[in-house]
Amino acid sequence: MEIKPEVILVACLLFGISNRGSAAGCRTSDLVVTSHTYPDPGGRPVQYKKLVNNCDCTQKNVKLACPRFNSSIEVYPDTAIKPDGHGILCSLYAGRPVGPKEKVFFDIHSSTQFSFQPVSSTIICYKSPSLLKRATIKHTLEAANSHPILSCLRDLYKVQ
């Protein structure tokens, strides 16, 4: 009995659809940032930020919206947030991975409020130790017209 190529193709498609892995359900929006502001002992406002990865997959190369944030603003730990290029995006911990359900904490010493809304990330899912499945979700400045936050920031700060 000969198996037709069409049968093999359909079987592969069905297997691919049913075995998508958990990355299919993950998005950059699964990174949630919360903030509380309290004065330090000298009376200066300190923003206590917590970022939680609510995805079942690791996310790395996390970019956060941070218009007007610059390296002169005091951050603890000092490696937590670094502004990129045009002063619109910041990198979280130099792109290091944030694991599933992991919480990341950092403090900003500034009276200016920064939302640090997650804008982009690379999502990596490990289905099993022997099988690596990758899904990448990446929004860049070139694709800003399709991303409402970046589009608004680009228009607001006239970045090309």
C-alpha positions as CSV (number, residue, x, y, z in Angstrom):
1,M,0.0,0.0,0.0
2,E,1.5,3.3,-1.1
3,I,1.1,6.5,1.0
4,K,0.3,9.5,-1.1
5,P,2.2,12.7,-0.7
6,E,-1.0,14.6,0.0
7,V,-1.7,12.3,3.0
8,I,1.7,13.0,4.4
9,L,1.3,16.7,3.9
10,V,-2.1,16.7,5.7
11,A,-0.7,14.7,8.6
12,C,2.2,17.1,9.0
13,L,-0.1,20.1,8.9
14,L,-2.4,18.5,11.5
15,F,0.6,17.6,13.7
16,G,1.9,21.2,13.4
17,I,-1.4,22.7,14.4
18,S,-2.0,20.4,17.3
19,N,1.6,20.7,18.6
20,R,2.1,24.5,18.5
21,G,3.7,24.7,21.9
22,S,3.0,27.2,24.5
23,A,4.8,30.1,22.7
24,A,1.7,30.5,20.5
25,G,-0.2,31.9,23.5
26,C,2.6,34.2,24.7
27,R,2.9,37.9,23.9
28,T,5.0,40.8,25.0
29,S,1.9,42.0,26.8
30,D,2.3,39.1,29.2
31,L,5.1,41.2,30.8
32,V,3.3,43.4,33.4
33,V,4.9,46.4,35.1
34,T,3.5,47.7,38.4
35,S,4.7,50.8,40.2
36,H,4.5,52.3,43.7
37,T,6.0,55.7,44.6
38,Y,7.3,56.5,48.1
39,P,9.6,59.2,49.4
40,D,13.2,58.2,50.4
41,P,14.4,59.4,53.8
42,G,15.5,62.7,52.2
43,G,12.0,63.2,50.8
44,R,12.9,62.5,47.2
45,P,10.3,60.3,45.3
46,V,11.4,56.8,44.5
47,Q,9.4,54.7,42.0
48,Y,9.5,51.0,43.0
49,K,8.9,49.0,39.8
50,K,8.0,45.3,39.5
51,L,8.0,43.5,36.2
52,V,6.3,40.0,36.1
53,N,6.5,37.6,33.2
54,N,3.0,36.0,33.2
55,C,3.9,33.9,30.2
56,D,4.8,30.2,30.5
57,C,7.8,30.9,28.4
58,T,11.0,32.8,28.9
59,Q,11.2,36.3,27.4
60,K,14.5,38.0,26.6
61,N,15.7,41.2,24.9
62,V,12.9,43.1,26.6
63,K,12.4,46.6,25.5
64,L,10.4,49.1,27.5
65,A,8.9,52.4,26.6
66,C,10.8,55.1,28.4
67,P,10.5,58.5,26.7
68,R,12.8,61.2,28.1
69,F,14.5,58.7,30.4
70,N,18.3,59.2,30.4
71,S,21.3,57.7,32.1
72,S,21.6,60.6,34.6
73,I,18.5,59.3,36.4
74,E,19.5,57.2,39.4
75,V,18.4,53.5,39.1
76,Y,18.9,50.7,41.5
77,P,20.3,48.3,40.6
78,D,22.2,50.4,38.1
79,T,22.2,47.6,35.5
80,A,18.4,47.3,35.5
81,I,17.4,49.9,32.8
82,K,19.5,51.4,30.1
83,P,18.2,53.9,27.5
84,D,18.6,52.9,23.8
85,G,19.4,55.2,21.0
86,H,16.7,57.9,20.6
87,G,15.6,58.1,24.2
88,I,12.3,56.3,23.5
89,L,13.1,52.7,24.5
90,C,15.1,51.1,27.3
91,S,16.6,47.7,27.6
92,L,15.8,45.6,30.7
93,Y,18.9,44.1,32.2
94,A,20.8,44.3,28.9
95,G,18.4,41.8,27.3
96,R,18.9,39.0,29.8
97,P,16.2,36.3,30.0
98,V,13.2,36.7,32.3
99,G,11.9,33.3,33.1
100,P,8.2,32.1,33.3
101,K,6.5,33.7,36.3
102,E,9.7,35.5,37.2
103,K,9.6,38.9,39.0
104,V,12.2,41.6,38.3
105,F,12.5,44.6,40.7
106,F,14.1,48.0,40.2
107,D,13.9,51.5,41.7
108,I,13.9,54.8,39.9
109,H,14.8,58.0,41.8
110,S,12.9,60.6,39.9
111,S,9.9,62.9,40.3
112,T,9.1,62.2,36.6
113,Q,6.9,59.2,36.2
114,F,8.0,56.5,33.8
115,S,5.6,53.7,32.8
116,F,8.2,51.3,31.4
117,Q,5.4,49.7,29.3
118,P,6.8,46.6,27.6
119,V,7.0,47.2,23.9
120,S,8.9,44.2,22.5
121,S,10.6,40.9,23.5
122,T,11.9,37.7,22.1
123,I,9.9,34.7,23.4
124,I,11.5,31.3,23.8
125,C,9.7,28.1,24.8
126,Y,11.3,24.8,25.7
127,K,8.8,22.1,25.0
128,S,11.1,19.4,26.4
129,P,14.9,19.2,27.2
130,S,15.5,17.5,23.9
131,L,13.2,19.6,21.7
132,L,13.6,23.4,21.5
133,K,10.7,25.4,20.0
134,R,11.2,29.1,19.4
135,A,8.7,31.7,18.7
136,T,9.8,35.3,18.2
137,I,7.6,38.3,18.7
138,K,9.5,41.4,17.9
139,H,8.1,45.0,17.4
140,T,10.8,47.4,16.2
141,L,10.8,51.1,15.4
142,E,10.5,50.2,11.7
143,A,7.1,48.5,12.5
144,A,5.9,51.3,14.8
145,N,2.9,52.1,12.6
146,S,1.4,48.8,13.6
147,H,2.2,49.2,17.3
148,P,0.0,51.9,19.0
149,I,2.5,52.7,21.8
150,L,5.5,53.1,19.6
151,S,3.5,55.0,17.0
152,C,2.3,57.5,19.6
153,L,5.8,57.9,21.0
154,R,7.3,58.4,17.6
155,D,4.7,61.0,16.7
156,L,5.0,62.7,20.1
157,Y,8.8,63.0,20.0
158,K,9.1,63.3,16.2
159,V,11.5,60.3,15.9
160,Q,12.0,58.9,12.4
